[in-house]
């Protein structure tokens, strides 16, 4: 087993999660598209309930 200074081991431990971030950006895009889709669907459905008092 090699012995490293504590600072090197700490830097390696801090850098390890940064290399394995996963699907963070994909999840953000999916959530934004889902929210926009819900808003657009709500607007489309509710615009038909506009009252025309002619």
Order of alpha helices (4+ residues) and beta strands (2+ residues): alpha-alpha
